Amino acid sequence: MKTFVVIGLGRFGSAVATELSSLGHEVLALDDSEENVEKVADKVTHAVTGDARDPAVLRALGVRNYDCAIVAVGVDVGTSALVTLNLKELGVRQVICKAQSHVHRKVLEKIGADRVVFPEHEMGVKLAQGLSSSNVLNFIELSDDFGIVETTVPREWQGKTIVELNVRAKYKVNIIAVRKKGLEAFDVTPGPDTRMEAGDAVVVLGRTEDVNRLQDL
């Protein structure tokens, strides 16, 4: 179990806080809106109304003892920057921030954010990937260069085993999970003798440009 602080309980922050909690982690949710706090109070470990711009508030809550802080405040660059700076100065090990623009991202990185995410951009990428190919079931952008795609088994792969496909050499990607047709669960440790059949799904990791090429198969 890990411990998280989620600051800012709008749609994004609330979703992150409640999902982390449902996965069994300890979550402290903080917002200056009592209404927002009340909405997640029964879904997280602790929910507190307070101003994260005040270092004394964060210090009193013991945020430095948490594994990770997520700064999910709104579009105000100044507020998110100040909160991020407070967290880093208090010694929080990992600070992940939501940004609205590349300028916002640069500001947050300059003051020490360990990772900056663009929720709207990432959802747009997922949607575009899904619309561009009926074979793509899901897409996760890990960075500007790498991604994970869940897709139905390409026709060229059907009837072949993982070792026969030699995807790392031929396609420059890695198969990290396989779901056989009709099953809900993925096999996250597929062996080299796992044979691909029509209707199966695979989860593939690689550079975005290489992952995208799979759609052409």
Residue pairs with C-beta under 8 A, 6 or more apart in sequence:
1 24
1 25
1 26
2 25
2 26
2 67
2 68
3 25
3 26
3 27
3 28
3 65
3 66
3 67
3 68
4 17
4 20
4 25
4 26
4 27
4 28
4 66
4 67
4 68
4 69
4 70
5 27
5 28
5 30
5 61
5 63
5 66
5 68
5 69
5 70
5 87
5 92
6 13
6 16
6 17
6 20
6 27
6 28
6 29
6 30
6 44
6 69
6 70
6 72
7 13
7 30
7 31
7 52
7 69
7 70
7 71
7 72
7 73
7 83
8 30
8 31
8 52
8 71
8 72
8 73
8 74
8 80
8 98
9 17
9 29
9 30
9 31
9 33
9 36
9 37
9 39
9 40
9 72
10 36
10 72
10 73
10 74
12 72
12 98
12 119
13 29
13 31
13 70
13 72
13 73
13 98
14 29
14 36
14 39
14 40
16 70
16 72
17 27
17 29
17 40
17 43
17 44
17 70
18 40
18 43
18 44
20 27
20 44
21 27
21 43
21 44
21 45
22 43
26 45
27 44
27 45
27 46
28 44
28 45
28 46
28 47
28 48
28 61
28 63
28 66
29 37
29 40
29 44
29 46
29 47
29 48
30 37
30 47
30 48
30 49
30 50
30 52
30 61
31 37
31 49
31 50
32 49
32 50
32 51
32 52
33 49
34 49
37 47
37 48
37 49
38 47
40 47
41 47
48 61
50 57
50 61
51 57
52 58
52 71
52 73
52 83
52 86
53 79
53 82
53 83
53 86
55 86
55 89
55 90
58 86
58 87
58 90
59 90
63 69
63 87
63 90
63 92
64 90
64 91
64 92
66 92
67 93
67 94
68 92
68 93
68 94
68 95
68 96
69 87
69 92
69 94
69 95
69 96
70 96
70 97
70 98
71 80
71 83
71 84
71 87
71 95
71 96
71 97
71 98
71 108
71 113
72 98
73 79
73 80
73 83
73 98
74 80
75 100
77 100
77 103
77 104
77 107
80 97
80 98
80 99
80 104
80 108
81 107
81 108
81 111
84 95
84 97
84 108
84 111
84 112
84 113
85 111
85 112
87 95
88 95
88 111
88 112
88 113
94 114
94 115
95 112
95 113
95 114
95 115
96 113
96 114
96 115
96 116
96 117
97 108
97 113
97 115
97 116
97 117
98 116
98 117
98 118
98 119
99 105
99 108
99 116
99 117
99 118
100 118
104 116
105 116
105 118
108 116
109 116
122 141
125 139
125 141
126 138
126 139
126 140
126 141
129 136
129 139
129 149
130 136
130 137
130 138
130 139
132 215
133 151
133 215
135 151
135 152
135 154
135 215
136 149
136 150
136 151
136 215
137 150
137 151
137 152
137 201
138 149
138 150
139 147
139 148
139 149
139 150
139 211
140 147
140 148
140 149
141 147
141 208
142 148
144 208
145 207
145 208
146 205
146 206
146 207
146 208
147 205
147 206
147 207
147 208
147 211
148 176
148 203
148 204
148 205
148 211
149 203
149 204
149 211
149 214
150 201
150 202
150 203
150 204
151 201
151 202
151 204
151 214
151 215
152 199
152 200
152 201
152 202
153 196
153 197
153 198
153 199
153 200
153 201
153 202
154 214
154 217
155 198
155 217
156 217
157 165
157 196
157 202
157 217
158 196
158 197
158 198
159 195
159 196
159 197
160 195
160 196
161 192
161 193
161 194
161 195
161 196
162 175
162 190
162 191
162 192
162 193
162 194
162 196
163 192
163 193
165 175
165 196
167 173
167 174
167 175
167 204
168 174
171 206
171 210
171 213
171 214
172 206
172 207
172 210
173 204
173 205
173 206
173 207
173 210
173 211
173 214
174 204
174 205
174 206
175 190
175 202
175 203
175 204
176 188
176 203
176 204
176 205
177 186
177 187
177 188
177 190
177 202
177 203
178 186
178 187
178 190
178 194
178 196
178 200
178 201
178 202
178 203
179 185
179 186
179 187
179 200
179 201
179 202
179 203
180 187
180 197
180 200
181 197
181 198
181 199
181 200
182 199
186 201
186 203
187 194
196 202
204 211
204 214
205 211
